[in-house]
């Protein structure tokens, strides 16, 4: 029990610290920085530690404080705006309900299946984060001009999509003049960016939020692959913690009501 409490404290503390680094990295990008790689890694690690927190935490009050701290740390690099506060409030509920679904699924399961447990709530959590990134982009120095186009960063796209394309093409099937993985990635990259800009085009004449909505769609698309990567890394770390006896799984008998006739 004592080891579990120490592990929980470390994970929650690191989650909060990583949130501050992640928001600062996002701020640097939206202020004109060109490297998406480091902030993306920070958000990836943040989501991994948040996932581990949800697997290890038993107190919902600690969870609420942890989520609130993650979102409040957004104001340090970006400053305070009423619009930020509104979106962060909505994002908090998305993060909270997503986290609550993970915890509820964990408590209901007889056998701990990490992939299924985390998959229950991570989409809501990622939707909340996507909203925050979109509103941050809307008020940033890179705020959309009328002739600008939304593009998923190519480096980030290649990191998340290229391995999947390679796996799909790794078959013992020879097709004449079949496209290479690089050509398929180029086609996907162009098609997805066109679709994102097509969706955001509808909103251009309404409060200039068209491209912010485009950013939301772009981040949501990337988050699909992020989610599975987060789940995989979280599962690996969870298994490592188990092998090191940092955490333990215990079996408990559960009383169940049955009908007798």
Buried (B, 14 or more C-beta within 10 A) or exposed (E): EEEBEEBBEBBBBBBBBBBBBBBBBBBBBBEEBEEBEBBBBBBBBBBBBBBBBBBBBEEEEBBBEBBBBBBBBBBEBBEEBEEBEEBBEBBBEBBBBBBBBBBEBBEEEEEEEBEEBBBBBBBBBBBBBBBBBBBBBBBBEBEBEEEEEBBBBEEBBBBBBBEBBEEEEEEEEEEEEEEEBEEBBEEBBEEBBEBBBEBBEEBBEEEBBBBBBBBBBBBBBBBEBBBBBBBBBBBEBBEEBEEEEBBEEEEEEEEEEEEEE
